[in-house]
Amino acid sequence: MLSNSLIEADREHLLHPLSSFRGHEREGVRVMASAKGAWLTDREGHRLLDGFAGLWCVNAGYGHESIVEAAAEQMRRLPYATGYFDLGSEPAIKLAEALAERAPGDLDHVYFTLGGSDAVDSTIRFIRYYNHARGTPERDQFISLEQGFHGSSTAGAGLTALKGFHTGFGVPYEWQHKIPSHYLYRNPVGSDPETVIAASVAALTAKVDEIGKDRVAAFYAEPIQGSGGVLVPPPGWMKAMAQTCRELGILFVADEVITGFGRTGPLFACEEEGVVPDFMTVAKGLTAGYAPLGAVFMADHVYQTIADGAGDVAIGHGYTYSGHPVSTAVGLEVLKLYEGGLLDNGRRAGKRLMAGLESLGEHPLVGDVRGRGMLAAIELVTDKGAKTPLPAAAEAGKRVFDRAYKNGLIVRAFAQGVIGFAPPLCCSDEEIDEIVARTRRVLDETLADADVRAVMKDA
């Protein structure tokens, strides 16, 4: 099939996630053809340095033959096994064991999903069941952060606090509540870490008081808010929020779908502050994007309450592909690669990435540089003192993405003028330096645009 035939077939039949249907019809698709390491090649032969690891997921990089072989061998031996009827498969059992051994604290129980959205949905169902089992069914209210992202499923999209996932969908629901983000660069209380932490603790406490102390079931937070613009909390924030949840008697859910598996340095970002949540969700890096798989980690005290409450009655929650043998076989092999050197390389590369991006801080367009490990962002402004964002008419997201693509670089370009980075952990020093150099080129070309120059302070 010729490339133009693919483009037309795509226009006619394939619905893309998070896209304008009419806009996509006009623009057409860019078809990826192959990949190796940190590089992609499209069907036109254009080589692209993947500064975003697919969708923050190809942590191991592309083209690992050992992962391909693990999947192929499992397909030959046992391509599918249900987890229903007390049946199972070896790779699912082994991966659950391996993950539980590595997870913080008593997160000893693992439920497999297809990805992050249904992992979040599963926590909602488990938490509701938990509260029914312990005789507190009135605890049916959930709290999350403004600018947070917890998937785009029917329930999870309401915990998500990004307008684009709400408009036209009738969410959030009345049982889903928000408190302000820690967003250091634009926090109204300032950027002092202790002040920001205190404000978040106070906001959560006040929200629980407003809803009713006996009504709130759980609080959700990402160690770093990814889709909200890579918003990094001050050190100690996660620990303080987890402790506040304990004091308030509500469950703490850490959403590590983006941050898990070396993205910020350790296997799980919660490790950095010794946080042990009651639930933890993962996906993306779990298989490095090679196969669909997500997981819910459940603390032992929650598990025991649910198990005792159910007794011999089956707990009515399940997915056809939970613990899929091929996906879990991939997960086992990816875990070997992480611990065989990829995590160490990611830590080194992350330091180099942050240093390189910080060197862009003097650029006239760059108002903020933030990140941790191989997860980072720069925020564009037209006035550094006033932190004035690029005007909406500039269509910063589309402009930056298209310009980066032409310069052979994939980044996450947010509509508000934030550029997100999440390169594969396999990146070499030269590739990290090239990501920074190509980003600088994109910034220089954008600064040269007449409409951008017209709104720049001191232009």
N, C-alpha and C positions, 0 to 999 in steps of 0.2 A: 504494500500500500504506500503510495507516495505521500510525502509530508503534507502537501496541500489537501489531500483527501482526508488525512487524519484530522487536520484543523477543522474541516467542514463537518466531519463526523462528530467531533467534539462539540461544535456549536449546536448541532442538532440533537444530541442525545445525552451528553455527560453533564450532570449537575455538579459544579465545583463547590467545595465548602467555602463559606465566608466570601461569597462573590456577589456582585451585582449581575443578575442574569442578563440584562440588556447591555451592561457595560462589557461583559465577557463576550457577548455576541459580536460587539464592535471590535474589541481588541484581539480576540482569538487566543489560542493557547500557545505557550512555549513548551515544546515537547522535549523532555529529558530522554536521552538515548543510552547513556552509560555513565559509569562512575568508578573511581579508584582512589583510595586514600581520602584526601580532603577535596578532591576535584570532581566536578560534574562536566559532562559534555552533552550539549543539546543536539537535536537532529540536524541542525545547520552546521555542526562541527565547532561551535563556539564553546571554548573551555572556560569554566567558571570555578573560582575558588569558593567553596561552600563555607561561608562565615556564619552559617546558622544551623549546620548539621541537619539539613532537611527541615524539620519543624521542631527544633531543639531535641532531636531524638537520636540521630546517627552518631552517638557518642564515640563508638569504636572506629568510625570511618568506614568507607565503602570497600568492598572487594575482598573481605576476609574469607579465604577458601575453607578454613576450618569451620566457620559458621555455616557456609553453604553445605558442606559435607555432613555436618551434624543434622541439618534439616533433611537432606536427601536420605541419609541412612535411617532416620526415624520414619520417613514416609515409606521406605521399603519394608521396614519391620512392622510398624503399626501406625498408620496414618491418622487414625482417630480412635479415641476411647472416651466414653462418657464418664462423668463423675457421679451421675445419678445411680440409684440402686446399690450404693456402696461399692461401685466399681471404680477403677482408677488405672493409672499408667505409671511406669517407673520414672520417666523424666519429670512428671508433675510432682510426684512425691519427693524426689530428690531435690528439685528446685525449691519447694516449700521448706524443706529442712535446711537447705543452704541459706536461704533468705532469713529464716527465723534465727539461725545461729549468728548472723551478722547484724541483725536489727537491734536498735537500742532497747535496753531493759527487757521487759516481759512481753514484747510484741512477738509472741510465740506462735500465733495462729495466722495462716495465710489463706485468703480466698482469692482465686484467680478470676480475672475479668478479661475483656477484649482490649481495653484501653483505659485512659484516665477518666473519661466522662462516666462510664458505667461503674468504675471503681468508686467515684464520689456518690453516685446514686445508691450503690450498695451500702455505703456507710450510713446514709439516711435511713435505709430500711433496717439495718442492724441496730442503729441507735434507737429507733422507734420500738423495735422488738425488745431491746434491752430494758427500756423504761416500762414497757408493759410487764416484762418478766419480774421486775423489781417492785411492781405495784405502784408506779408513778406515771401512768399513761398521760397525765396532764402535762408532763414535760414534752411538749411537742413544738417548741419554738427554737429556731436556729439562727445563729448570728455569724456574719462574715464581714470582711473588710471592703470598704469602698475601693474601687480599682483592682479588686481581686478577681481571679479567674478560677472557676471550679468546674469547667466543662460546659458543654452546650446541649446536654440532655434536658428533658422536660423539667426535672427537678433541679438538676445541677445548674442550669442556666439562671435560675433564680438566686442561687447562692453567688454565682458570678455577678459582679457589679460593674459591668461594662454595657453601656446603653445599646450598642449594636446587637447584643444578644438578647435584649428585652423587647425592642420595638417590633410590634406586630405579633408577639408570641404570648401576650397575656401574663408575663412574669415580671417581677418576682411575685410570689404568692404572699398572702397576708402573714404566714408563719415564718417568713424569711426577712431578716432584719440586717442592717448594716451599721458599722461604726467607721469613723474616718481612718484613712490609711496613714501610715507612718511617714510617707513620702517626704523625705528629708529636704529635698531641694525646694519644695513648695509648701511646706508645712506652716500653717498660720502661727504656730507657737514658736517657730524658729528651728534651727538645726542643731541645737545642743542635745546630745544623745539622751542625757538623763531627763531633760524636760520633755522630749518626745515620748520616751518610754512612760513617764508619769502620765502624760496626756492620754496615751492609749489605754493604760490600765484604768484611768478614771472614766474614759469613754465606755469601756466594756462594763465596768461596774455600774455605771449610770444606766446603761441600756438594759442590763439584767434587772435593776431596780424598777425601771419603767415598765418592762414586760411583766415582771413578777418573778421573785426568786424561785418559786416552785413551778415555774412554767418553762424555763429555758433548758434545752437538752444539750446543746453543744455549740462550740465556737470553732470556726474553720480559719486557717491561715496558711499561706505559703511562706516558707523560709525566706524566699525572695519573690516578690510579686512579678511574675513573668509577663503575661499579656497586658498587664496594666502599664507597662513601660520599663520593665526591669527595675523595680523599686526596691532598693536594698535597705532593710531596717538597721538601726544602730546596733552595735554589739550589745547583747543582753536582752534585746527586745523579745525574742521568742521565749527565752527562759522566763522572763517576767510575765508574759501572757499565759504561759502554761501554768505557772504558779498561781496566777489570779484565778484561772479556771478551777484549780484544785480548791482554792479558798471559797469560791462561789458554789462549788458542788456541781459543776457542769463538765462535760467531756471536752477534751481538747483534741482536735483533728488537724494533723499536719499534712498538708497537700504537697507531696514531694514528686508529683508527676514530672515537673520540669527539673527540679533541683537534684533528684536522686541519681545515683550511679556516676559519681565523679564530677558532676557538672560544676560544683563549687569547690571541689577538692577531695573531701572524704567520700565514702560510698553513699552516705546519707548526710544531708546538710544539718539535720538535727544533732548529729554527733558533735558539731562544733561548739555547742553550748551545753552539752550533756542533757538535752531535752528528751524525755520519754513521753510521747503522746499516748492517748488512749486508742487512737486509730491513726494509721498513716497510709496514704494512697501513693502508689507509684505506677509508672507505665513507661513510655518513651524509651529511656536508656535501659530499661529492663531487658529488652532484646536488641537495643541499639537500632531500632527501626526495621530490623530484618524480618520481623513477623509481628502480627498484632498480639499484644499481651499487656495486661495491667494486673494490679494486685492490691488487695486491702490487707494491711497488717492489723490484727486485732489483739489488744492487750489481754493477758490471761484473766484478769479480774472481770473483764467484760464477757469473755468467752464463758467463764464458769457461771455467771449470772444467767446468760442466755441458755446454756445447756441445762442448768437446773430448772429454769422456768419452763422449758419445752418438755423436759422429761423424755418420754418415748415418742412424742409427737414430732413429725418431720417439720423442720423450719422452712416455710414456703418461699424460698428465694433461690433461684438458680438460672444459669445460662447454659445453652447447648454446648458452647465452646469453652466453658470454664475448665482450666487446666488442660488445654489442648496439647496433646503429646508433642506435636511438631514445634509449636511455639515455645513450650517449656524446655524442649531439647535445645533450641536456639538460646534460650535464656541461660541455661547451664554453661554453654560454650562461651557466651559473651561474658559471663561472670569470671570464667577462667582467664579470658583476655584482660579484663580489668585488673585482676590481681596478678597477672603475669607481666605487668609493666605499664599498661595504659593509664592507670590511676596516677602513677608516678610521673609519667610524661605529661599528663593533663595538668598536674600541679605546677610543673616547670613552665609549661606553655601558658598557663593562666597568669603567672607572674609576668611573663613577657608581654602578654596581651594587655594587661592592665597598665604596664609601664608605657607601652606604645600608644594606647589610647589617651593616657594622661598627657603625653607629648602633644596631643591635638588640642589640649585645653586652652592654648593661647590663640587658637584660630578664632577669627572674629565671629563665626557662627556658633561656636561651642559654648554653651552656658554651664553645662554640668557633665562630668565624667563619673560614672559609678559602676560598681560591679564587684564580683567575688569569683575568683577562679576563672573558669571558661564560660562565664555568664556576665555580660557587661552591656553598657549602653552609654551613648552620648546624647545629650539633649540640646537641640538647636534653638537659638534665640536670635532676635534682632537687636536686643539691647541687654547686655549682660547685667548691668546694674538693676534694671527694672524686671529682668527675667521675662521679657516680652516674647511670647512664642511667635513663630512664623504665622502670618495671616492664613486663615482657612482657604482663601482664594488661591494660595500658592500650591495647594494640594501636595503638601510636603511628602506624605507617604508615597504616593504614586511617583512623584518626581524623583525622589531619592532612590526608590527601588529600581525604576527604569534606568536611571543614570548609572547606578552601581552595576546593573546587569550588563550594560554596554561596556563597562570597564572590567568585566570579567569577575564580578563579585556578587555573591548572594548575601544579603543581610535581611533583617526584619525592619521594615520601615513603617513606623507607626504614624497614624494620621496627624498626631499632635506635634510631629517633628522630632521624635525620638528614634534613634537608630540602634537596634538591638543586635548583639553578637552572641553566638553560642557555637563556636567552631568545634569540629570533632577533636577528641582528646589526643588523637594520633598526630596532630599538626607538628611539623618541624619548626625550628626557629625561623627558617627562611619563609615558611608559609605564614607564620604569625606576622612577621615583618611585612609581608606582601599584603595581608589583610589591612594593616594600618596604612600602608602606602596608597593602596587603592581607595581607601576611605578618605584620605587626605585629598586625593584627586577629585573625588565626588564633591567634597566640601568646597574646594576651590572653584569647580565648575558651577556649583550652585550659587556661590557668592557672586559670580560673574553675571548671573541672570539679572536683567534690567529690573524686573519686578521685585526681586529680593533686595538689590542695591537701593531701590527707592525707599524701602522701609527700614533700612539699617541705620542705627544711630551712628553718627559721625561718618556716614558714607561719603 
